[in-house]
Amino acid sequence: MNPSAHIEAVYAAVCRRNPGESEFHQAVGEVLHTLAPALQAHPEYVDAFIADRLCEPERQLIFRVPWVDDSGRVQVNRGFRVEFSSALGPYKGGLRFHPSVNLGIVKFLGFEQIFKNALTGLAIGGGKGGSDFDPKGRTDGEIMRFCQAFMTELYRHLGEHTDVPAGDIGVGGREIGYLFGQYKRITNRFEAGVLTGKGVSWGGSQARTEATGYGAVYFAQEMLATRGDGFDGRKVVVSGSGNVAVYAIEKVHALGGSVVACSDSSGYLVDADGIDLELLKTIKEARRARLSAYAEARPTARFSERGSVFDVPCDVVLPCATQNELGAPDAAALVKNGVRAVAEGANMPCTPEAIEVFREAGILFGPGKAANAGGVATSALEMQQNASRDVWTFEQTEQRLAAVMQSVHAQCRATADAYGGAPDDYVLGANVAGFLRVAQAMTAQGVV
């Protein structure tokens, strides 16, 4: 079968079999429509229906999560875990607690995770999970009871050689602690490698908290270096103000750049003198307050509930909030204002139309499955430490993280050049490189 016709047939089947799951359709389409050169070179993958199998999760779990709030009222949420691909290793991917979570979003995230994890070169498959539970405004006791109820169902599907979750939006160190405690309580095993993102004092890895944000900046630095550029003296805009955004800001400042704007769900903040990182951490991590509190505390800053953080002129953009936050009008504004590079710190934060604007303008664009691979790479390093009962220093772990991101960047460029003659096409490079690694493993393991 002609590769292009095969791709269209696979995509049509995905849309037909997964109705209403627009984010999943978007993620699958973005990958499939770059694979023609790889399938042309490897017709055996068409004959083996690798793409068809890859688009269908190995297992999809949906379960009820009943729990009791502080007033004694019973609450019921829905939990998900999509175990997408174990061709390269145990399922690996985060848990997201947010009211927007549904099966389609979890499948889009799990599908992206397959390729992201493959690009790291480490032995981890792809999966994702979460719940429509909203931790905002909930007490620690309520969050603990929810996490315990969630793990009471999920634990039977987990294991360090089977499925290893981590955190994502709404799931940080506190939630991972409660989840691990319940897993340990139920199984009567201190199986450290079953969850990553743990506290450093009880099996976690140094630099895991910083890894996704740092990794996105390392990837952007590698992209800029291909044009003889870097962060030194550059103005940077970071969307979001959660874990990924905060540590992206930290690494940009360490490399000599200045982050002049960030955002949250209530609006965006501009500080022409550069974001005061300690103040930002106090407001978002300690006080769990809105960014408007930053502007109230710092005279050089202004906060706006209207407009977009992407309207702020800058040299580099790191979208680190959520999916489809950066559309074509935002991309056009960034190009007009002279942006040089975009690296996705979040999962699929740029719409297909926005990506096309960047590509047509010749802007360096690093897709999330490559640029934000640092988090899951460091999770895999945490698994290595757990397996060997070893503890690495922050410097050792960060050095490994930097090496992984350099390798991911090099793979993307080399693959894009080999299959498209365009080394700057990181979308093509990331998709094809990830696909080829998984396809080789799937072919070797037979029809399973």
C-alpha positions in Angstrom: 0.0 0.0 0.0 1.2 3.5 -0.7 2.5 5.1 2.5 0.4 8.2 2.2 -2.8 6.2 1.6 -1.9 3.9 4.5 -1.5 6.9 6.8 -4.9 8.4 5.8 -6.6 5.0 6.4 -5.0 4.7 9.8 -6.0 8.2 10.8 -9.6 7.8 9.5 -9.9 4.6 11.6 -8.6 6.4 14.7 -11.2 9.2 14.3 -14.0 6.7 13.7 -13.1 4.4 16.6 -12.5 7.3 19.1 -15.3 9.7 18.5 -15.3 13.1 20.2 -11.7 12.8 21.4 -10.4 15.9 19.6 -7.0 16.2 21.4 -6.3 12.5 20.7 -7.1 13.0 17.0 -4.8 16.0 16.9 -1.9 14.2 18.5 -2.3 11.2 16.3 -2.7 13.3 13.1 0.4 15.4 14.0 2.5 12.2 14.2 1.0 10.2 11.4 1.2 13.0 8.8 5.0 13.2 9.2 5.7 9.4 8.8 5.4 9.0 5.0 9.2 9.2 4.5 9.9 6.6 7.2 7.2 4.2 5.8 8.6 4.7 2.3 12.0 3.6 3.5 10.6 0.8 5.7 7.7 -0.8 3.9 7.9 -3.7 6.3 6.3 -1.5 8.9 3.3 -0.9 6.6 3.0 -4.7 6.0 3.1 -5.3 9.8 0.5 -2.6 10.5 2.8 -0.9 13.0 1.0 2.4 12.9 -2.4 0.8 13.3 -1.2 -1.1 16.4 0.6 1.9 17.8 -2.5 4.1 17.7 -4.5 1.6 19.8 -3.6 1.5 23.5 -2.7 -1.8 25.0 -5.0 -1.2 27.9 -7.5 1.5 28.9 -8.7 1.7 32.5 -11.6 3.8 33.8 -12.7 3.6 37.4 -14.8 5.2 40.1 -13.0 7.2 42.9 -15.3 7.7 45.9 -14.0 9.7 48.8 -15.3 11.8 51.7 -14.7 15.6 52.0 -14.1 17.5 55.2 -17.8 18.2 55.7 -18.5 14.4 55.6 -20.1 14.5 52.1 -19.3 11.7 49.7 -17.7 12.8 46.5 -17.3 10.7 43.3 -14.7 11.3 40.7 -13.5 9.3 37.7 -10.0 7.9 37.4 -8.1 6.9 34.3 -5.0 5.1 33.3 -4.1 4.4 29.6 -1.3 1.9 29.2 -0.4 2.7 25.7 2.8 0.9 24.7 5.2 -1.4 26.5 7.4 -2.2 23.5 10.4 -0.4 25.1 9.8 -1.0 28.8 7.2 -0.6 31.5 4.5 2.0 30.9 5.8 5.4 32.0 3.9 8.6 32.3 2.4 11.1 34.7 -1.0 11.4 36.5 -3.0 14.6 36.0 -5.6 15.8 38.5 -7.7 18.6 36.8 -11.4 19.0 36.1 -10.7 19.0 32.3 -9.4 15.4 32.4 -11.3 12.9 30.3 -10.4 9.7 28.4 -9.5 11.6 25.2 -7.0 13.9 26.9 -5.4 11.0 28.7 -5.1 9.1 25.4 -3.5 12.2 23.7 -1.0 12.5 26.6 -0.2 8.8 26.6 0.3 8.7 22.8 2.7 11.6 23.0 4.5 9.8 25.8 5.4 6.8 23.6 7.5 9.0 21.3 8.9 11.2 24.1 10.1 8.2 26.1 11.5 6.6 23.0 13.6 9.7 22.2 15.3 9.6 25.6 16.9 6.3 24.6 15.9 4.8 28.0 14.0 1.6 28.6 10.5 3.1 29.2 7.2 2.6 27.4 4.3 5.1 27.2 1.3 5.6 29.4 -0.7 8.4 31.1 -3.4 8.7 33.7 -5.3 11.0 36.0 -8.7 12.1 37.3 -11.2 14.9 36.9 -10.6 15.7 40.6 -9.7 19.4 41.2 -7.1 19.9 44.0 -7.6 23.7 44.0 -9.2 24.8 47.2 -9.1 21.4 48.8 -7.4 20.9 52.2 -4.5 18.6 52.7 -6.8 16.1 54.3 -9.2 16.0 51.4 -6.3 15.6 48.9 -4.9 12.8 51.0 -8.2 10.9 51.1 -8.7 11.4 47.4 -5.2 10.1 46.6 -5.8 7.1 48.9 -9.1 6.3 47.2 -7.5 6.7 43.7 -4.6 4.4 44.5 -6.9 1.8 46.1 -8.2 1.0 42.6 -5.1 1.8 40.6 -2.5 -0.2 42.6 -3.4 -3.6 41.1 -2.3 -2.3 37.7 1.1 -0.9 38.8 4.6 -2.3 39.4 8.2 -1.3 38.8 8.3 -3.7 35.8 4.7 -3.0 34.7 3.5 0.6 35.0 5.3 3.4 36.8 3.3 6.7 37.1 4.7 10.1 38.0 3.2 13.6 38.5 1.7 16.0 36.0 -0.7 19.0 36.4 -2.2 18.9 39.8 0.1 16.1 41.0 3.3 17.2 42.8 5.4 15.9 45.6 2.5 16.0 48.1 0.2 13.9 46.0 2.9 11.5 45.0 3.6 11.0 48.8 0.0 10.2 49.6 -0.3 7.9 46.6 2.9 6.0 47.5 1.9 5.7 51.1 -1.4 4.0 50.1 0.4 1.7 47.6 2.8 0.7 50.4 0.0 0.2 52.8 -2.0 -2.1 50.5 0.8 -4.2 49.1 3.0 -4.3 52.2 6.0 -3.6 50.1 8.3 -0.6 49.9 8.6 -0.8 46.1 10.3 2.5 45.5 10.4 2.1 41.7 6.6 2.0 41.4 6.2 5.8 41.4 8.6 8.6 40.5 8.7 12.2 41.7 9.1 11.0 45.3 10.7 13.0 48.0 14.5 12.9 48.0 14.6 11.5 51.6 12.6 8.5 50.7 13.7 7.3 47.3 13.3 10.3 45.0 15.9 11.7 42.7 17.8 15.0 43.0 16.9 17.4 40.1 13.6 15.6 39.4 11.6 18.7 40.4 13.6 20.9 38.1 14.0 18.4 35.3 11.2 19.3 32.9 11.8 23.0 33.0 15.6 22.6 32.9 15.3 20.1 30.0 13.2 22.5 27.9 15.7 25.2 28.3 18.6 22.8 27.5 16.8 21.8 24.3 16.1 25.5 23.3 19.8 26.2 24.0 20.8 23.5 21.6 18.5 24.8 18.9 19.8 28.4 19.3 23.4 27.1 19.1 22.7 25.8 15.6 22.4 29.5 14.6 25.3 30.7 16.6 22.9 32.1 19.3 22.2 31.5 23.0 20.2 32.8 26.0 22.8 35.3 27.1 21.1 38.8 27.0 17.9 37.4 25.4 14.4 38.3 26.6 12.2 35.2 27.2 8.5 34.7 27.8 7.3 31.6 29.7 3.7 30.7 29.9 2.4 29.1 33.1 3.8 29.5 36.6 3.7 25.9 37.8 6.6 23.5 38.4 7.8 23.4 34.7 7.6 27.2 34.2 9.3 28.1 37.5 12.3 25.9 36.8 12.5 26.9 33.2 12.8 30.5 34.5 15.5 29.4 36.9 17.6 27.8 34.2 17.1 30.7 31.7 18.4 33.1 34.3 21.4 30.9 35.0 22.3 30.9 31.3 22.2 34.7 31.2 18.7 35.3 29.8 15.9 37.4 31.3 12.4 36.0 31.7 10.1 39.1 31.4 6.7 37.5 31.5 4.8 34.5 32.8 1.1 33.6 33.4 -1.5 31.6 35.3 -5.2 30.9 34.7 -6.2 34.3 35.9 -4.0 36.4 33.6 -0.4 37.2 32.9 2.5 39.1 34.5 5.1 41.3 33.0 8.3 42.4 34.8 10.6 44.4 32.6 13.4 44.0 35.1 13.1 40.2 34.9 11.0 37.9 37.0 12.1 37.7 40.7 12.3 34.0 41.0 12.3 33.8 44.8 9.2 36.0 45.0 7.5 33.9 42.3 8.3 30.7 44.2 6.9 32.2 47.5 3.7 33.2 45.8 3.0 30.1 43.7 4.7 27.3 45.8 4.3 28.5 49.4 1.2 30.7 49.3 -0.4 29.0 46.3 -1.7 32.5 45.3 -2.5 34.2 42.0 0.1 36.1 40.0 -1.6 39.4 40.8 0.0 39.0 44.3 3.4 39.3 42.6 2.5 42.6 41.0 1.2 43.9 44.3 4.6 43.1 45.9 6.9 44.4 43.2 6.6 47.9 41.8 8.3 47.0 38.5 5.6 44.5 37.6 2.2 44.7 36.1 -0.5 42.1 35.9 -3.2 41.9 33.3 -6.4 39.8 33.1 -6.9 40.6 29.4 -4.8 39.8 26.4 -2.1 37.1 26.2 1.3 36.6 27.6 2.3 35.8 24.0 1.7 39.5 23.1 4.9 40.4 25.1 7.9 41.0 22.8 10.7 38.5 23.3 13.4 36.5 21.6 12.5 33.0 23.0 9.1 31.5 24.0 8.7 28.5 26.3 5.0 27.5 26.5 4.8 25.6 29.8 1.1 25.7 30.8 -1.3 23.3 29.0 -2.4 22.0 25.6 -3.5 24.3 22.8 -2.8 27.5 24.7 -0.8 29.1 21.8 -2.9 29.6 18.7 -2.2 31.0 15.2 -2.9 34.7 16.2 -0.5 34.3 19.1 2.1 32.8 16.8 1.7 35.6 14.3 2.1 38.2 17.1 5.3 36.5 18.3 6.8 36.4 14.7 5.9 40.0 14.2 7.7 40.9 17.5 10.9 39.1 16.4 10.8 35.7 18.2 13.7 33.5 17.3 12.9 30.1 18.9 10.0 28.3 20.6 10.4 25.2 22.8 7.3 23.5 24.2 7.7 22.8 27.9 4.1 21.6 28.1 2.4 18.8 26.2 1.1 20.0 22.8 0.7 23.7 23.9 0.8 25.0 20.3 -2.0 24.3 17.9 -1.2 22.9 14.4 -2.0 26.3 12.9 0.4 28.0 15.3 3.2 25.5 14.4 2.6 26.2 10.7 3.0 29.9 11.3 6.4 29.3 13.0 7.6 26.9 10.3 6.6 29.3 7.5 8.5 32.1 9.2 11.6 30.0 9.7 11.4 30.1 13.5 13.1 27.3 15.4 10.4 25.1 16.9 11.0 22.3 19.4 7.9 20.1 19.9 7.0 18.9 23.4 7.8 15.2 22.8 11.4 16.4 22.3 11.7 19.6 24.3 10.0 18.5 27.5 11.5 15.0 27.6 13.7 16.0 30.5 11.1 15.2 33.1 10.5 11.6 32.1 14.2 11.1 31.5 15.0 12.0 35.0 12.1 9.8 36.2 13.8 6.9 34.5 17.1 7.9 36.2 15.1 7.8 39.5 14.1 4.3 38.6 17.7 3.4 38.0 18.7 4.7 41.4 15.8 2.8 43.1 16.7 -0.5 41.3 20.4 -0.2 42.5 19.6 1.3 45.9 21.8 4.2 44.9 21.7 7.9 45.5 23.1 10.4 43.0 24.1 14.0 43.7 22.2 16.9 42.1 25.2 17.6 39.9 25.4 13.9 38.7 21.7 13.9 37.8 21.7 17.3 36.1 24.7 16.2 34.1 22.9 13.1 32.9 19.8 15.2 32.2 21.8 17.6 30.0 23.4 14.7 28.2 20.0 13.2 27.4 18.6 16.5 26.1 21.7 17.0 23.9 21.2 13.5 22.6 17.4 14.1 21.9 18.3 17.3 20.0 21.0 15.5 18.0 18.6 12.6 17.1 15.9 15.0 16.0 18.3 17.0 13.7 19.9 13.9 12.2 16.6 12.1 11.6 15.0 15.2 10.0 18.0 15.6 7.7 18.0 11.9 6.8 14.3 11.6 6.1 13.4 15.2 5.0 16.6 17.0 4.1 15.7 19.6 6.6 17.6 19.4 9.9 15.7 22.3 11.4 12.4 20.4 11.1 12.3 19.1 14.7 8.7 18.0 14.4 9.6 15.6 11.6 12.8 14.5 13.4 11.1 13.8 16.7 8.2 11.9 15.3 10.2 9.7 12.9 13.0 9.0 15.4 10.6 8.0 18.1 8.5 6.0 15.7 11.5 4.0 14.3 12.7 3.0 17.7 9.3 1.7 18.8 8.6 0.1 15.4 11.9 -1.9 15.6 11.0 -3.2 19.0 7.4 -4.0 18.0 8.6 -5.9 14.9 11.1 -7.9 17.0 8.4 -8.9 19.6 5.8 -10.2 17.1 2.1 -9.4 16.9 1.3 -8.8 20.5 
